Amino acid sequence: MKGYYNFADIEKKWQDKWEKDGLYKTQEETDKDNYYVLEMFPYPSGNLHMGHVRVYSIGDVIARFKRMNGYNVLHPMGWDAFGLPAENAAIKHGNIHPQDWTWDNIKNMKKQMKSLGLSYDWDREVTTAKEDYYKWTQWFFVKMFKKGLAYKKKAAVNWCPGCETVLANEQVVNNACERCGTEVEEKELEQWFFKITNYAERLLEDHKLLQNWPEKVKIMQRNWIGRSEGMRIKFPVKGSSEEIEVFTTRPDTIFGATYMVLAPEHPLVEKLISGTEKEKEVRQFIDRVKKQKEMERTSPESEKEGLFTGAYAINPMTGEEIPIMIANYVLMGYGTGAIMAVPAHDQRDFDFARKYDLPIRVVIQPEEREEELKDTDLNEAYEGSGHLINSDKYNGLTVKEAFDVMAEDMEKEGIGKREVNYRLRDWLISRQRYWGTPIPIVYCEKCGTVPVPEEELPVVLPRDVEFSPTGESPLAKVDEFVNTTCPVCGGKARRETDTMDTFVDSSWYFLRYTDPKNDKLPFSKENAKKWFPVDQYIGGIEHAILHLLYARFFTKVIYDMDMIDSVEPFTNWLAQGMVLKDGAKMSKSKGNVVDPEDILDRFGADTARLFILFAAPPEKDLEWSDRGVEGAERFLNRVWRLVADNIKEIKNTDQASLDVNSFNKNEKDLYRNLHVTIKRVTEDIGERLNFNTAISAIMELTNATYQYLNGVEKVNYTLIKDIIEKMLLILAPFAPHMTEELWSELGNDESIHIQKWPGYEEKALKKDEVTIVVQVNGKVRDKLQVSADIDEDKLKEQVLELPRIQKYTEGKEIVKTIIIPKKLVNIVVK
């Protein structure tokens, strides 16, 4: 054996052997429990970054640990392969097709993954941009269309001029495209949506099933869904049969509603102004507001602008005529596109009322205030609680009491009804780009909108396409693709030319892994039942709302189709932290990128894995450190030398089993250290996912073993053999190549990665001796080493023989002796 770990020779040797032997292929033995561990699959950008290395190393440790603990493990990998970068590369370079760019990137990234020694079952690899996958994405679309969960409507959408496509609300960050950073514009377009709002309540309610999800992620989702209880109230329009419906969470303030506000886009506006003297002025205002972005209109800092329509509504509780305004701060996409304005108790309404000299009426009296609150007392809206005033028979009721009583009265009188509302909007899935899953819809003049029959799927992406972004899908320019026949009547028809949001592809991929070769269904219920839900999912916190919410929605839809038995996709979820350099996220613009290939070339995979798992707890951000990597390398070489320096003696050891009863003190201490370490590592990986402390414990055991070897005259090599074998077993998930090599050098034929995980002996954890603190009248006077199972009389006897204790007790009466077993003796004297 060489005296150091030569990773360049060893790692590739074992990677090739593992692949040849099919070591990590998913086993489906019936006598074992199944375990499904999954890291979020990547977009094939071309190269792995250190964030990838971290998340995949975490998943790999869990997979290897579970295999060694007797589970059938499903640990697959695939590619979230559709998306804009491939298309942008084609536009930029002109001579490369998005498919070719993507396939080349997958090939390179797969090679990099294999060089990390990741234990994936590559036979289950899925690629969302391949026909055998997106056929089933289209199949789910058709199913959802037939159930009314996929629909098309004209909508004001977020338009990215840079990407020339529509963005979902979730993909707009600070009014900019999350991908390219371009400022987002608003456009009215016909778009396809998924009716995720039908599942809003279940998405909230089922959070209780996610006991092992980070609480902050559930809070983020709850806030995004935005459930609110309130009332839908009808306000008649004066001199008309029209009514304005509003949703409010504060029906108790209706007596303070002194004006109405409609969104400029509200369909009623046209009816109110048509043919009136206000028509021209209102139209000009509407045209101006349309140029304002949603973020600008709703920002608390933005100026609130409005205009009187000339029409009045009737407050249904007071009979009072109140003016109908239009204003930029009310949006058609939220609620009903209309509000009852209560300026005394809502700051936006207050600012607007002051600006346009609209009436303000106080209807909530603060409990702590003795004098009645009047509108002239207000410098800002009072938004606190209290009891009702200026509210007829409801005066004196608390806000909560008034909500219930007034809701009941309004429902009896047909004025309104209780309702639950959500901030969540339906999921806009249309994209005007080429490199995505085609939407399987055709348009027939005779039959209308028709889904492509399931037997005709997939609708295949044509290869010969012009990619220059024009705002229209590139597919619209491909006549052979667009022109088709109607599957119902056989007449002429046109295909839908938009493609699906790539988040659709990633909303069900975890189910395809359970049955990736199935050509009759996306997966069989039988195979899904074996593996689903995912036991441990791992990925970044940035996916808390988008991907995780969509995956939960899809899972519930598929559950309702009776294809799976679970309503949630991921039992446990770990959100790993970022990898930082110089305190900042790695990026080319900052010049602080660490290239994984460079690290693998210099240090090897095991060192890279060990450092990235040791440097910080998995959920925390990790600061990259070259010195830290070098430290990981030194540790692995210490383990290597521990075996290399003792391998001859270990191989010559003929004693089959340890004689623990014959151990001397040094041997007992080292044996105990081994079992404490096994227990710690087992719990740190299996229960706490604290990989850094698990590695630390192995390092401490390594140090203790060296101390023993260097500190005794005669080495017990039977013990050393036991320690080294078990140390390699518990280190194997972290450093799979080196431990495999050392295991083989020790004369073992079978892979270390299919060995049984070592157990620990409870008996061995106990110390033979304990340190007793000895006090006299509560003050520490000495310490004593005694046998852990010493009886109390013997302990008292030994304590009183201590010279320092005799000094404080001589000539005094011992009143009592207090003993805390294995810890303390306190002698009370007077």
C-alpha positions in Angstrom: 0.0 0.0 0.0 1.1 3.5 -0.7 1.6 5.8 2.3 -1.0 8.3 1.0 -4.4 8.4 -0.6 -3.8 8.6 -4.4 -7.3 9.7 -5.4 -6.5 10.1 -9.1 -6.0 6.4 -9.5 -8.4 5.1 -6.9 -11.6 7.1 -7.5 -12.0 6.4 -11.2 -11.3 2.7 -10.6 -14.1 2.3 -8.2 -16.6 4.5 -10.2 -16.1 2.2 -13.2 -16.5 -0.9 -11.1 -19.6 0.3 -9.3 -21.2 1.1 -12.7 -20.1 -2.2 -14.2 -21.5 -4.2 -11.2 -24.7 -2.1 -11.1 -24.1 -1.6 -7.4 -26.6 1.3 -7.1 -29.4 -0.1 -9.1 -32.7 0.1 -7.2 -33.5 -3.3 -5.6 -37.1 -4.3 -5.0 -36.7 -7.1 -2.5 -40.0 -7.7 -0.7 -38.3 -8.5 2.7 -36.9 -5.0 3.0 -38.5 -1.6 3.7 -38.4 0.9 0.9 -36.8 4.4 1.2 -37.0 7.2 -1.4 -34.4 9.9 -1.2 -34.4 12.7 -3.8 -32.5 15.9 -4.5 -34.1 18.4 -6.7 -33.0 17.7 -10.3 -31.0 20.4 -12.0 -31.5 22.5 -15.1 -28.7 21.3 -17.5 -26.8 24.6 -17.7 -23.5 22.8 -18.7 -21.5 22.6 -15.5 -22.1 21.7 -11.9 -21.5 24.5 -9.3 -20.6 24.1 -5.7 -24.3 24.4 -4.7 -25.0 21.3 -6.7 -22.0 19.5 -5.1 -23.5 20.3 -1.7 -27.0 19.2 -2.3 -26.1 16.0 -4.1 -23.5 15.1 -1.4 -26.2 15.5 1.3 -28.6 13.2 -0.6 -25.9 10.7 -1.3 -24.9 10.3 2.3 -28.5 9.6 3.2 -28.9 7.1 0.4 -25.7 5.2 1.3 -26.6 5.2 5.0 -30.1 3.8 4.4 -28.7 1.1 2.1 -26.3 0.0 4.8 -29.2 0.0 7.3 -31.1 -2.6 5.3 -33.5 -0.5 3.1 -34.3 -0.8 -0.6 -33.2 2.7 -1.6 -34.6 4.6 -4.6 -32.0 7.4 -5.4 -32.6 8.6 -8.9 -31.4 11.6 -10.9 -32.7 13.4 -14.0 -32.8 16.7 -15.9 -35.3 19.6 -15.8 -34.3 20.1 -19.4 -36.7 22.6 -21.0 -36.2 26.3 -20.5 -35.1 29.6 -21.8 -31.3 29.4 -21.6 -31.2 26.7 -24.3 -33.3 28.9 -26.6 -31.3 32.0 -25.7 -28.1 30.1 -26.6 -29.6 29.3 -30.0 -30.4 32.9 -30.6 -27.0 34.1 -29.4 -24.9 31.7 -31.3 -27.1 31.0 -34.2 -25.6 27.7 -35.1 -26.7 25.5 -32.2 -30.1 23.9 -31.7 -31.6 24.1 -28.1 -31.9 20.3 -28.1 -28.3 19.8 -29.1 -27.1 22.4 -26.5 -29.2 20.7 -23.8 -28.1 17.1 -24.7 -24.4 18.2 -24.7 -24.8 19.9 -21.3 -26.5 16.8 -19.9 -23.6 14.6 -21.1 -21.1 16.9 -19.4 -23.0 17.3 -16.1 -23.7 13.5 -15.9 -19.9 12.9 -16.2 -19.3 15.4 -13.4 -21.9 13.7 -11.2 -20.3 10.3 -11.7 -16.9 11.8 -10.9 -18.3 12.8 -7.5 -19.1 9.1 -6.7 -22.9 9.8 -6.4 -24.8 6.6 -5.9 -27.6 7.2 -8.4 -29.6 4.5 -10.3 -29.0 5.9 -13.8 -31.4 3.3 -15.2 -34.2 5.5 -13.9 -32.9 8.8 -15.4 -35.6 11.1 -16.7 -35.3 14.0 -19.0 -38.3 16.4 -19.2 -37.4 17.4 -22.8 -37.6 13.9 -24.2 -40.8 12.7 -25.8 -41.2 9.7 -23.5 -41.5 12.2 -20.6 -43.3 15.2 -22.0 -45.9 12.9 -23.6 -47.1 12.3 -20.0 -46.9 16.0 -19.1 -49.3 16.6 -22.0 -51.4 13.6 -20.8 -51.9 15.3 -17.4 -52.8 18.6 -19.2 -55.5 16.8 -21.1 -56.9 15.2 -18.0 -56.9 18.5 -16.2 -58.6 20.2 -19.2 -61.4 17.6 -19.1 -61.8 18.2 -15.4 -62.0 22.0 -15.9 -58.7 22.5 -14.2 -57.0 23.8 -17.4 -58.7 26.8 -19.1 -57.9 29.7 -21.3 -58.8 33.3 -20.7 -57.8 36.8 -21.5 -55.8 38.3 -18.7 -53.5 41.1 -17.8 -50.2 39.3 -17.7 -46.6 39.9 -16.7 -44.6 40.4 -19.9 -40.8 40.2 -19.9 -39.5 42.2 -22.9 -36.1 40.6 -22.4 -37.3 37.0 -22.6 -40.2 37.9 -24.9 -42.6 35.8 -22.8 -45.2 35.8 -20.1 -44.2 35.2 -16.5 -46.3 33.8 -13.6 -46.7 36.1 -10.6 -44.3 34.0 -8.7 -41.6 34.6 -11.3 -41.7 38.4 -10.9 -39.4 39.7 -8.2 -39.4 43.4 -7.4 -41.2 44.1 -10.7 -38.4 42.4 -12.6 -38.1 39.0 -14.4 -36.4 36.6 -11.9 -34.4 35.1 -14.7 -33.0 38.0 -16.7 -33.7 41.0 -14.5 -35.6 43.0 -17.1 -38.3 45.3 -15.9 -41.7 43.6 -16.4 -44.5 45.1 -18.4 -48.3 44.4 -18.3 -50.1 43.1 -21.3 -53.6 41.7 -22.1 -53.3 38.3 -23.7 -55.2 35.0 -24.1 -53.4 32.6 -21.8 -53.7 29.1 -20.4 -54.1 28.7 -16.7 -54.3 25.8 -14.2 -57.0 26.3 -11.6 -54.8 25.9 -8.5 -57.2 28.2 -6.6 -59.6 25.2 -6.5 -57.0 23.6 -4.2 -56.2 26.6 -2.0 -57.9 25.3 1.1 -56.4 21.8 0.8 -52.9 23.3 0.2 -53.3 25.1 3.5 -55.1 22.4 5.4 -52.6 19.7 4.6 -49.7 21.7 6.0 -50.6 19.8 9.2 -49.3 16.6 7.4 -45.9 18.2 6.9 -44.6 17.8 10.4 -41.0 17.5 9.2 -40.9 20.6 6.9 -39.2 23.8 8.1 -41.9 26.0 9.7 -40.7 29.1 7.8 -41.4 27.3 4.5 -45.0 26.6 5.6 -45.4 30.2 6.7 -44.1 31.4 3.3 -46.7 29.2 1.5 -49.5 30.3 3.9 -48.7 33.9 3.2 -48.6 33.3 -0.5 -52.0 31.5 -0.5 -53.3 34.3 1.7 -56.5 33.0 3.1 -58.9 35.6 4.5 -62.5 35.3 5.9 -64.9 38.0 5.1 -68.1 38.9 3.2 -69.1 39.5 -0.3 -71.5 42.5 -0.2 -73.7 44.0 -2.9 -73.9 47.8 -3.3 -76.7 48.8 -5.8 -75.8 51.5 -8.3 -78.2 54.5 -8.1 -80.6 54.7 -11.0 -79.5 51.3 -12.4 -80.2 47.6 -12.1 -76.4 47.1 -11.7 -74.7 46.1 -8.5 -71.1 46.4 -7.3 -69.9 43.4 -5.4 -67.0 43.8 -3.0 -65.2 41.4 -0.8 -64.2 42.8 2.6 -62.7 41.2 5.7 -64.3 44.1 7.8 -68.0 44.0 7.3 -68.2 45.6 10.8 -67.0 48.9 9.3 -69.7 49.2 6.6 -71.4 52.1 8.3 -68.1 54.0 7.7 -68.0 53.2 3.9 -68.3 56.7 2.5 -67.4 56.0 -1.1 -66.7 53.1 -3.6 -63.6 52.5 -5.7 -63.5 50.5 -8.9 -60.4 49.3 -10.7 -60.1 51.3 -14.0 -60.3 47.9 -15.8 -63.6 47.0 -14.0 -66.3 46.1 -16.7 -68.9 48.2 -14.9 -66.9 51.4 -15.6 -67.8 51.4 -19.2 -71.5 51.2 -18.4 -71.3 54.0 -15.8 -69.5 56.5 -18.0 -70.9 55.7 -21.5 -72.7 58.7 -22.9 -72.1 60.9 -19.8 -70.2 64.2 -19.5 -67.5 62.3 -17.5 -66.8 59.8 -20.3 -63.9 61.6 -22.0 -62.1 62.5 -18.7 -62.5 59.0 -17.3 -61.2 57.4 -20.5 -58.1 59.6 -20.5 -57.5 58.6 -16.9 -57.9 54.9 -17.7 -55.4 55.1 -20.6 -52.9 56.8 -18.3 -53.3 54.2 -15.5 -52.9 51.3 -17.9 -49.3 52.5 -18.5 -48.5 52.1 -14.8 -47.2 48.8 -13.6 -49.0 46.7 -11.0 -46.1 47.1 -8.5 -46.2 50.9 -9.0 -50.0 51.0 -8.5 -50.1 49.0 -5.3 -46.9 50.2 -3.6 -47.6 52.0 -0.3 -45.2 54.8 -1.4 -46.9 55.4 -4.7 -49.3 58.3 -5.1 -52.9 57.3 -5.0 -54.7 58.8 -8.1 -58.4 58.7 -8.8 -61.4 60.2 -10.5 -65.2 60.5 -9.8 -67.2 58.6 -12.4 -70.3 60.8 -11.9 -72.2 57.8 -10.6 -73.4 56.8 -7.1 -73.8 53.6 -5.2 -76.2 52.9 -2.3 -74.7 51.8 1.0 -77.1 48.8 1.7 -76.9 49.3 5.5 -77.4 53.0 5.7 -79.3 53.7 2.4 -76.9 56.6 1.9 -75.7 57.6 -1.6 -72.0 57.3 -1.9 -69.8 58.4 -4.9 -68.2 55.8 -7.1 -64.6 56.6 -7.8 -62.0 54.8 -10.0 -58.4 54.7 -8.7 -55.1 53.3 -9.6 -54.5 51.5 -6.4 -57.4 49.1 -6.9 -56.7 46.1 -9.3 -59.1 44.0 -11.2 -57.0 40.9 -10.5 -57.5 41.0 -6.8 -60.8 40.4 -5.1 -63.7 41.7 -7.2 -61.9 44.7 -8.6 -64.0 46.9 -6.3 -63.8 48.1 -2.7 -66.0 49.8 -0.2 -63.7 52.6 1.1 -63.7 53.1 4.8 -61.2 56.0 5.2 -61.4 56.3 8.9 -60.0 52.8 9.4 -57.9 52.1 6.3 -54.8 54.2 5.6 -54.9 54.0 1.8 -58.6 55.0 1.8 -57.8 57.8 4.3 -55.0 59.2 2.1 -57.3 59.1 -0.9 -60.2 60.7 0.9 -58.1 63.6 2.2 -56.7 64.1 -1.3 -60.1 64.2 -3.0 -62.1 65.8 -0.1 -64.3 62.7 0.4 -66.2 62.2 3.7 -64.6 60.3 6.6 -66.8 58.7 9.3 -65.4 57.0 12.4 -67.2 53.8 13.3 -64.6 52.1 15.6 -64.0 53.6 19.0 -60.7 52.6 20.7 -61.3 50.9 24.0 -58.7 52.9 25.9 -60.1 56.3 24.8 -62.8 58.0 26.9 -63.9 60.8 24.5 -65.6 59.7 21.3 -63.2 59.6 18.4 -64.2 62.0 15.6 -62.9 62.3 12.0 -61.5 65.7 13.0 -59.2 64.0 15.5 -57.6 61.8 12.9 -54.2 62.5 11.3 -54.1 58.9 10.1 -56.6 56.0 9.9 -57.3 54.2 13.1 -56.7 50.6 12.2 -56.9 49.1 15.7 -59.7 47.2 17.5 -62.4 48.6 19.7 -66.2 48.8 19.8 -68.7 50.2 17.2 -70.0 53.7 17.1 -72.1 55.5 14.5 -73.4 52.1 13.5 -77.1 52.2 14.4 -78.2 49.2 16.5 -74.7 47.7 16.4 -73.2 50.4 18.5 -71.3 49.0 21.5 -70.5 45.7 20.0 -66.8 44.7 19.8 -65.3 44.3 16.3 -65.5 40.5 16.6 -69.1 40.5 17.9 -70.2 42.9 15.2 -68.6 40.8 12.4 -70.8 37.8 13.4 -74.0 39.7 14.1 -73.8 41.9 11.0 -72.9 39.0 8.8 -76.0 37.1 9.9 -78.2 40.1 9.4 -76.8 40.8 5.9 -77.3 37.2 4.9 -80.9 37.3 6.1 -81.6 40.5 4.1 -79.8 39.2 1.0 -77.2 42.0 1.1 -74.2 39.8 1.3 -72.9 36.4 2.2 -69.9 35.0 4.2 -67.0 34.0 2.0 -63.4 32.8 2.2 -61.0 34.6 -0.2 -57.4 33.8 -1.2 -54.5 35.9 -2.4 -53.4 33.0 -4.5 -54.2 33.4 -8.2 -54.6 30.6 -10.8 -51.3 29.4 -12.3 -50.5 31.0 -15.6 -48.7 28.3 -17.7 -48.6 29.8 -21.2 -45.2 30.6 -22.6 -44.5 32.2 -26.0 -41.3 30.2 -26.5 -40.2 27.2 -28.3 -38.2 25.0 -25.9 -41.0 23.7 -23.7 -43.7 21.1 -23.7 -46.3 21.9 -26.4 -49.8 22.5 -25.1 -51.9 19.6 -26.6 -54.8 21.7 -27.8 -56.2 22.3 -31.3 -58.6 25.0 -32.4 -61.4 24.0 -34.9 -63.8 26.5 -36.4 -66.6 24.0 -36.0 -65.7 22.2 -32.7 -63.9 25.0 -30.9 -61.1 24.2 -28.4 -60.3 20.5 -28.6 -57.8 18.5 -26.5 -55.5 16.2 -28.5 -56.7 12.6 -27.9 -54.5 10.7 -25.5 -53.6 8.1 -28.2 -52.2 10.8 -30.4 -49.8 12.1 -27.7 -47.2 13.3 -27.7 -47.6 16.5 -29.7 -43.9 16.6 -30.8 -41.8 19.7 -31.0 -40.7 20.3 -34.5 -36.9 20.7 -34.9 -36.7 23.2 -37.8 -37.7 26.4 -36.1 -36.7 30.1 -36.2 -35.9 31.2 -32.6 -35.7 35.0 -32.8 -38.1 36.4 -30.1 -40.9 38.4 -31.6 -43.5 38.1 -28.8 -45.2 35.3 -30.7 -44.3 31.7 -30.1 -41.7 30.4 -32.6 -44.0 27.5 -33.2 -46.6 29.8 -34.8 -44.2 30.3 -37.7 -44.0 26.5 -38.5 -46.8 25.7 -40.9 -46.4 22.0 -40.7 -46.8 22.1 -36.9 -49.7 24.7 -36.8 -51.9 23.2 -39.5 -53.6 20.0 -38.5 -56.9 18.3 -38.5 -59.6 18.4 -35.8 -59.6 15.1 -33.9 -63.4 15.4 -33.5 -64.7 16.3 -37.0 -61.6 15.8 -39.1 -61.8 19.3 -40.5 -59.1 21.9 -40.7 -57.7 23.0 -37.3 -54.8 24.9 -35.9 -52.5 23.8 -33.1 -51.9 25.8 -29.9 -48.5 27.3 -30.4 -47.7 28.3 -26.8 -45.6 25.9 -24.7 -46.0 25.2 -20.9 -44.2 26.8 -18.1 -41.2 24.5 -17.2 -42.5 24.3 -13.6 -45.2 22.0 -15.0 -42.5 19.5 -16.0 -41.0 19.5 -12.5 -44.4 19.2 -10.7 -44.6 15.5 -11.2 -41.1 14.2 -12.1 -40.7 12.5 -8.7 -43.5 10.1 -9.6 -42.0 9.2 -13.0 -38.9 7.9 -11.2 -41.0 5.2 -9.6 -41.8 3.7 -13.1 -39.6 5.5 -15.7 -39.9 2.9 -18.5 -43.7 2.7 -18.5 -45.1 3.5 -22.0 -48.7 2.9 -21.1 -49.1 5.4 -18.2 -47.0 8.1 -16.5 -46.5 5.4 -13.8 -48.5 2.5 -12.4 -50.3 2.9 -9.2 -48.6 -0.3 -7.9 -45.1 1.1 -8.5 -46.1 4.5 -7.0 -47.4 2.8 -3.9 -44.1 1.1 -3.4 -42.1 4.3 -3.2 -44.3 7.3 -2.9 -44.3 9.8 -1.1 -40.6 10.8 -1.2 -39.2 10.1 2.2 -36.5 12.7 2.1 -36.5 15.6 -0.4 -33.6 18.1 -0.5 -33.4 21.5 -2.3 -33.0 25.2 -1.9 -35.3 27.5 0.1 -35.8 29.6 -3.0 -38.2 26.9 -4.3 -40.5 27.2 -1.2 -43.3 28.9 -3.1 -42.9 28.0 -6.8 -41.8 24.4 -7.2 -43.0 23.1 -3.9 -46.4 24.6 -4.1 -46.9 23.4 -7.7 -45.7 19.9 -6.8 -48.1 19.8 -3.9 -51.0 21.0 -6.2 -50.1 18.4 -8.9 -49.9 15.6 -6.2 -53.4 16.5 -5.0 -54.8 16.5 -8.6 -53.2 13.1 -9.3 -54.5 11.8 -6.0 -58.0 12.9 -7.1 -57.5 10.9 -10.3 -57.0 7.8 -8.0 -53.4 7.2 -9.3 -51.7 7.6 -5.9 -52.5 7.1 -2.2 -50.7 10.1 -0.8 -52.0 13.7 -0.9 -48.5 15.1 -0.2 -45.3 14.5 -2.3 -42.5 14.9 0.3 -42.6 13.6 3.8 -39.4 15.3 4.9 -37.8 18.3 3.3 -34.4 19.7 4.0 -33.6 23.2 2.6 -29.8 23.3 2.3 -27.9 26.6 2.7 -25.9 28.3 0.0 -22.2 27.9 -0.6 -20.6 31.4 -0.2 -17.1 32.7 -1.0 -15.8 35.8 0.7 -19.2 36.2 2.4 -21.2 36.4 -0.8 -23.1 34.0 -3.1 -20.8 32.7 -5.8 -21.2 34.4 -9.1 -19.1 35.2 -12.2 -19.8 38.9 -11.9 -18.3 38.9 -8.4 -15.3 36.8 -9.5 -15.7 34.5 -6.5 -16.7 31.2 -8.3 -15.0 28.0 -7.2 -15.1 25.5 -10.0 -16.0 21.9 -8.8 -13.9 20.4 -11.6 -10.8 22.3 -10.4 -11.4 21.0 -6.8 -11.9 17.4 -8.1 -8.7 17.6 -10.1 -6.7 19.0 -7.2 -8.1 17.1 -4.2 -10.5 14.4 -5.5 -14.2 13.7 -4.9 -13.9 12.3 -1.3 -12.1 15.4 0.0 -14.6 17.8 -1.8 -17.5 15.8 -0.3 -16.0 15.7 3.2 -15.3 19.4 3.3 -18.6 20.5 2.0 -20.4 18.2 4.5 -18.1 19.1 7.5 -17.9 22.9 7.1 -21.4 23.8 8.3 -24.8 22.2 9.3 -26.7 21.4 6.0 -29.4 24.0 6.5 -26.9 26.8 7.1 -24.9 28.8 4.6 -21.4 27.5 4.1 -18.3 29.7 3.6 -15.9 28.2 1.1 -12.3 27.8 2.5 -9.3 26.5 0.7 -7.7 25.8 4.1 -10.8 23.8 5.1 -10.5 21.7 2.0 -6.8 21.0 2.8 -7.9 20.1 6.3 -10.3 17.5 4.9 -7.5 16.1 2.7 -5.2 15.8 5.7 -7.9 13.9 7.7 -8.5 11.4 4.9 -4.8 10.8 4.7 -4.6 10.2 8.4 -7.3 7.5 8.1 -5.4 6.1 5.1 -2.1 5.9 7.1 -3.9 4.4 10.1 -4.8 1.4 7.9 -1.5 1.4 5.8 0.7 1.5 9.0 -1.2 -1.4 10.7 -2.4 -3.5 7.8 0.2 -6.3 8.1 -0.6 -6.8 11.8 -4.3 -6.6 11.3 -4.2 -9.2 8.5 -2.1 -11.5 10.8 -4.7 -11.2 13.6 -6.2 -14.7 14.0 -8.5 -14.1 16.9 -12.0 -14.1 15.5 -13.7 -12.1 18.2 -12.9 -9.6 20.9 -12.5 -10.6 24.5 -13.9 -7.5 26.0 -13.6 -8.9 29.5 -9.8 -9.1 29.3 -9.4 -5.5 28.2 -7.1 -3.2 30.2 -8.1 0.4 31.0 -6.6 1.9 27.7 -8.4 -0.8 25.7 -11.7 -0.3 27.5 -11.5 3.5 26.9 -10.8 3.1 23.2 -13.5 0.4 22.8 -16.0 2.7 24.6 -14.9 5.6 22.3 -15.7 3.4 19.3 -19.2 2.7 20.4 -19.9 6.3 21.5 -18.8 7.3 18.0 -21.0 4.7 16.2 -24.0 5.9 18.3 -23.3 9.5 17.6 -22.8 9.1 13.8 -25.9 6.8 13.5 -28.1 9.4 15.2 -26.5 12.4 13.5 -27.2 11.0 10.0 -30.4 9.0 10.6 -32.2 11.4 13.0 -30.7 14.8 12.9 -29.1 15.1 9.5 -26.1 16.7 11.3 -23.4 15.5 9.0 -20.8 18.0 10.3 -21.0 16.6 13.8 -20.9 13.1 12.5 -17.7 13.7 10.7 -16.3 15.5 13.8 -17.0 12.4 15.9 -15.1 10.2 13.4 -12.2 12.6 13.5 -12.2 12.3 17.3 -12.2 8.5 17.1 -9.3 8.7 14.7 -7.3 10.9 17.1 -8.1 8.5 20.0 -6.9 5.5 18.0 -3.6 7.2 17.2 -3.2 8.2 20.8 -3.7 4.6 21.9 -1.2 3.2 19.2 1.4 5.8 20.2 0.9 5.4 24.0 1.0 1.7 24.8 3.9 -0.8 24.8 1.8 -3.7 23.5 -1.0 -3.0 20.9 -4.1 -5.1 20.9 -4.5 -5.6 17.1 -7.7 -7.5 17.4 -9.2 -4.3 18.9 -7.5 -2.1 16.3 -8.9 -4.3 13.5 -12.4 -4.0 15.0 -12.0 -0.2 15.3 -10.6 0.3 11.8 -13.3 -1.8 10.1 -16.1 -0.1 11.9 -14.5 3.3 11.3 -14.4 2.7 7.6 -18.1 1.6 7.6 -19.3 4.8 9.3 -17.0 6.9 7.1 -18.1 5.2 3.9 -21.2 7.4 3.1 -19.0 10.5 3.3 -15.8 9.2 1.5 -17.0 6.3 -0.6 -13.9 5.8 -2.8 -11.2 5.8 -0.1 -13.2 3.6 2.2 -13.9 1.1 -0.6 -10.2 0.9 -1.4 -9.2 0.4 2.2 -12.0 -2.2 2.7 -10.6 -4.1 -0.3 -7.0 -3.8 1.0 -8.1 -5.4 4.2 -9.1 -8.5 2.2 -12.8 -8.0 1.8 -14.3 -9.1 -1.5 -17.8 -7.5 -1.2 -18.2 -3.7 -1.6 -18.2 -1.8 1.7 -21.4 0.0 0.5 -23.5 -3.1 0.8 -22.2 -4.1 4.2 -24.4 -3.9 7.3 -24.2 -0.6 9.2 -22.4 -1.3 12.6 -24.5 -1.3 15.7 -23.3 0.0 19.1 -23.4 -1.9 22.4 -25.3 -0.1 25.2 -23.0 -1.9 27.7 -19.9 -0.5 26.0 -21.2 3.1 26.3 -21.0 3.0 30.1 -17.9 4.2 31.8 -16.2 1.8 34.2 -15.1 4.6 36.3 -16.7 7.9 37.2 -15.4 11.1 38.8 -17.1 12.0 42.0 -17.1 15.6 43.2 -16.7 15.7 47.0 -18.1 18.7 49.0 -18.0 19.6 52.7 -20.9 21.9 53.7 -21.6 22.6 50.0 -18.0 23.6 49.1 -15.9 21.5 46.7 -12.9 20.1 48.6 -11.8 17.2 46.4 -12.5 14.8 43.6 -12.4 11.0 43.6 -12.2 8.3 40.8 -14.3 5.3 41.7 -15.9 2.3 40.0 -19.2 3.2 38.3 -21.1 0.6 40.2 -19.6 1.3 43.7 -22.2 0.9 46.6 -22.9 3.9 48.8 -21.3 2.5 52.0 -18.0 1.8 50.1 -18.2 5.3 48.5 -18.6 7.0 52.0 -15.7 5.0 53.3 -13.4 6.1 50.5 -14.5 9.7 50.7 -13.7 9.9 54.4 -10.2 8.4 53.8 -9.3 11.4 51.6 -6.7 13.5 53.4 -8.2 16.8 52.2 -11.7 15.7 53.4 -10.3 14.7 56.8 -8.8 18.2 57.1 -12.4 19.7 57.0 -14.2 16.9 59.0 -11.7 16.1 61.8 -13.1 16.9 65.2 -16.5 17.7 63.8 -19.8 15.9 63.9 -21.0 14.6 60.6 -24.7 15.4 60.5 -25.5 13.7 57.2 -24.0 12.6 53.9 -25.8 13.5 50.7 -25.1 11.3 47.7 -26.0 12.0 44.0 -25.0 8.7 42.3 -22.1 8.9 40.0 -21.8 12.6 40.5 -21.4 14.1 43.9 -21.0 13.5 47.7 -21.7 16.4 50.1 -20.8 15.9 53.8 -22.7 18.1 56.2 -20.7 18.8 59.4 -21.1 21.0 62.5 
